[in-house]
Amino acid sequence: MMFNPLKAKNIAVMLTLLGVTLGLAPVTVAQSIDQVDKKPYQSNEKNPNGDMGDFMNPLNLMHRANLERSRSGGEFAEDTRNNLNEAAKSFKEAQRQMLEAQEAANQNQEP
């Protein structure tokens, strides 16, 4: 077997080209991928509910306690109507008493 310098040179060139191509491949792939960071700032926020979740969150407990004893919209409207009716009745009664007192005062002044 004889040493062929032309064949050795071709093999060396092919290996060099292959090495350069493989060496540049990650660079060209990295440039083609979108490198824009979707979240540019680091987030150090913790879960506000902690490790226990919503189970022992004091604000959630107070919120649920307030909601459980609150009235529905219908109950609120009925209470409002009842309060208005009672206020109107008491106003009319006070007005009637003032008119009667005024009439009595006018009758006492006439001889």
JOVENTA-V453462 format. One record per pair of residues at least 6 apart in sequence whose ideal C-beta (glycine too) atoms are under 7 Angstrom apart, sorted by the first residue. I is the first residue (numbers start at 1). J is the second residue. Records with the same first field share a line. If there is no record, write none. Layout:
I: J ; J
//
This chain:
49: 57
54: 60
//
